[in-house]
């Protein structure tokens, strides 16, 4: 009986979470008003380099993300002047739970619940008004590692986890990753090949109709990179080199005006 009661309670909690997630998603993609985004900078490796970089951050650091989405929304016929309002909050001392490598379905579901519980706890402790989307940016000293763990955006809970380099020269590239994961939270899908990182044609290209096809002048946000030749692509230096393509716009419920 006790085991059945535990299972019933867990199922009840799961149903509540799923319903709440569905309602949040519906509200998030109606685009009737701006989605409030809070960026939480976190010192991922405890280094002085990451600490000093985080101390230099302010709302102006992330304004290019807000401006980028405002411009792209207008290009797709969205009447809202500011689809995302991005602000920065004090980062928690503890990093969000990491998704274990090779996690199966059940482990991934458990991690998702833990991440949402973590985000809820952070929101309870911060003084800023609640946000629609929470983005936890984990900054690393670039001298300590040549590459970064994979970033992610979670539709279930509207949460982003971004790994970034604590280097002023990488600030605008970091913003590209933040924007990418933000769109994951509202339903956009990746448009690149996982094995190579090369954008998928045509949806992962910002100019699929261009002839000759290469080089492309910009990246599609969810395609991730600028294709410059068959099988070759480079990382955009800033959001000025990025566009939101029609397939991505469709996924997040942006519609081009007739």
C-alpha positions in Angstrom: 0.0 0.0 0.0 2.8 2.4 0.9 4.5 1.7 -2.5 1.3 2.4 -4.3 0.8 5.6 -2.4 4.3 6.8 -3.3 3.7 6.0 -7.0 0.4 7.8 -6.9 1.9 10.9 -5.4 4.8 10.9 -7.9 2.3 10.6 -10.8 0.2 13.4 -9.4 3.3 15.6 -9.2 4.3 14.7 -12.7 0.9 15.6 -14.0 1.0 19.0 -12.3 4.5 19.6 -13.7 3.4 18.7 -17.2 0.2 20.8 -17.1 2.2 23.8 -15.7 4.8 23.3 -18.4 2.2 23.2 -21.2 0.5 26.4 -19.9 3.8 28.2 -19.6 4.7 27.2 -23.2 1.3 28.5 -24.5 1.8 31.8 -22.7 5.4 32.1 -23.8 4.7 31.8 -27.5 1.6 34.0 -27.8 3.9 37.0 -28.2 1.3 39.3 -26.7 3.8 40.9 -24.4 7.6 40.6 -23.8 9.1 37.5 -22.2 11.2 38.5 -19.2 14.6 36.8 -19.2 16.9 36.7 -16.3 20.6 35.8 -16.9 22.4 34.4 -13.9 26.2 34.5 -14.3 28.0 31.7 -12.4 31.7 31.2 -11.7 31.9 27.6 -13.0 35.5 26.9 -12.1 36.0 29.1 -9.1 38.7 31.0 -10.8 39.7 34.7 -10.3 39.4 35.2 -14.0 35.8 34.2 -14.1 35.0 36.1 -10.9 36.5 39.4 -12.3 34.7 38.9 -15.6 31.4 38.3 -13.9 31.9 41.5 -11.8 32.2 43.5 -15.0 28.9 42.3 -16.4 25.8 44.4 -16.5 22.5 44.6 -18.3 24.3 46.4 -21.2 26.3 43.2 -21.8 23.2 41.4 -22.9 21.4 44.2 -24.7 22.6 43.0 -28.1 20.5 39.8 -27.5 17.4 41.9 -26.8 18.1 44.1 -29.8 18.8 41.1 -32.1 15.4 39.5 -31.3 13.6 42.8 -31.7 15.0 43.2 -35.2 14.4 39.6 -36.2 10.8 39.6 -34.9 10.0 42.6 -37.0 11.4 40.9 -40.1 9.0 38.0 -39.5 6.0 40.3 -39.0 5.7 40.2 -35.2 4.1 43.4 -34.0 5.7 43.3 -30.5 8.5 45.8 -30.3 10.5 43.9 -27.7 9.8 40.1 -27.7 12.4 39.5 -25.0 13.4 41.8 -22.1 16.8 40.6 -20.9 18.1 41.5 -17.4 21.0 40.2 -15.3 20.6 38.9 -11.7 23.1 37.8 -9.1 24.3 34.3 -9.9 23.9 31.5 -7.3 27.0 30.1 -5.7 26.0 26.5 -6.7 25.9 25.5 -10.4 22.8 23.8 -11.8 22.9 20.0 -12.0 24.7 18.6 -15.0 23.2 16.1 -17.4 25.2 12.9 -17.0 27.0 11.7 -20.2 25.1 8.9 -21.9 22.0 9.5 -19.9 19.0 7.4 -20.9 15.4 8.5 -21.0 14.6 8.0 -17.3 17.9 9.6 -16.1 17.2 12.5 -18.4 13.7 13.0 -17.0 15.1 12.8 -13.5 17.7 15.4 -14.3 15.1 17.7 -15.9 13.1 17.6 -12.7 16.2 18.3 -10.7 17.1 21.3 -12.9 13.6 22.7 -12.6 13.7 22.3 -8.8 17.1 24.1 -8.8 15.7 27.0 -10.9 12.7 27.3 -8.6 15.0 27.5 -5.6 17.1 30.2 -7.3 14.1 32.2 -8.2 12.8 32.1 -4.6 16.1 33.5 -3.3 16.5 36.4 -5.7 15.0 39.8 -5.2 14.2 40.6 -8.9 10.7 39.9 -10.1 10.1 36.3 -11.5 11.2 35.8 -15.0 9.5 33.8 -17.8 12.9 32.4 -18.9 15.9 31.7 -16.7 19.3 31.4 -18.3 22.2 30.2 -16.1 25.5 31.2 -17.7 28.5 29.2 -16.4 31.7 31.1 -17.1 35.1 29.4 -17.4 38.7 30.7 -17.4 39.7 30.1 -21.1 43.3 29.4 -20.1 42.1 26.3 -18.1 40.3 24.5 -21.0 40.4 24.5 -24.8 36.7 23.7 -25.2 33.4 24.0 -23.3 30.7 21.5 -22.2 27.6 21.5 -24.3 25.0 24.2 -23.6 21.3 23.5 -23.6 17.8 25.0 -23.5 14.9 23.3 -21.9 11.3 23.8 -23.1 10.1 22.1 -19.9 10.5 24.9 -17.5 11.9 27.5 -19.9 15.5 27.2 -18.6 18.8 27.7 -20.4 22.2 26.4 -19.3 25.0 28.1 -21.2 28.8 27.4 -20.9 30.8 30.4 -21.8 34.4 31.8 -21.7 35.2 34.5 -19.2 36.9 36.7 -21.8 35.9 40.1 -23.0 36.9 39.1 -26.6 34.3 36.3 -26.4 31.4 38.4 -25.0 29.6 38.8 -28.3 30.1 35.1 -29.2 28.7 34.2 -25.8 25.6 36.2 -26.7 25.1 34.1 -29.8 25.0 31.0 -27.7 22.7 32.6 -25.1 20.3 33.6 -27.9 20.4 30.1 -29.4 19.5 28.5 -26.1 16.8 31.0 -25.4 15.0 30.0 -28.6 15.3 26.4 -27.5 13.2 27.2 -24.5 10.3 28.5 -26.6 10.4 25.6 -29.0 13.1 26.1 -31.7 15.0 23.0 -32.7 18.7 22.6 -33.7 19.4 22.8 -37.4 22.9 21.4 -37.7 24.4 17.9 -37.9 25.4 16.8 -34.4 28.4 14.9 -35.6 30.0 17.8 -37.5 28.2 21.0 -36.4 27.6 21.8 -40.1 24.2 23.5 -40.7 21.4 21.5 -42.3 20.3 22.7 -45.7 18.0 24.5 -46.2 16.6 25.3 -42.8 20.0 25.8 -41.1 21.1 28.3 -43.8 20.2 32.0 -43.5 20.3 32.4 -47.3 19.2 29.0 -48.7 18.2 30.6 -52.0 21.6 32.2 -52.6 23.4 31.2 -55.8 26.1 30.2 -55.6 25.3 28.7 -52.3 28.7 29.4 -50.7 29.9 31.4 -49.0 26.9 32.4 -46.9 27.1 35.9 -45.3 25.5 35.0 -42.0 24.4 32.2 -39.8 20.9 30.9 -39.1 20.6 31.1 -35.3 19.6 27.5 -34.8 22.0 26.4 -37.5 24.8 27.8 -35.4 27.5 28.5 -37.9 28.1 30.4 -41.2 28.6 27.9 -44.1 31.5 29.1 -46.2 32.0 26.0 -48.4 30.7 22.5 -48.7 31.5 20.9 -45.3 33.1 24.0 -43.9 31.6 26.6 -41.6 32.8 29.2 -39.1 31.4 30.5 -35.8 29.7 33.9 -36.0 31.6 36.6 -34.1 28.5 38.4 -33.0 24.7 38.5 -33.4 25.3 41.0 -36.3 26.2 37.9 -38.3 23.1 35.9 -37.4 19.5 35.6 -38.6 16.4 33.8 -37.6 15.2 31.7 -40.5 11.6 31.0 -41.5 11.5 27.4 -40.1 12.8 28.6 -36.8 10.3 31.5 -36.8 7.5 29.0 -37.5 8.6 26.8 -34.6 8.4 29.6 -32.1 5.1 30.9 -33.5 6.4 34.0 -35.3 4.4 34.7 -38.4 5.3 36.9 -41.3 2.8 39.6 -42.1 0.8 39.1 -45.4 
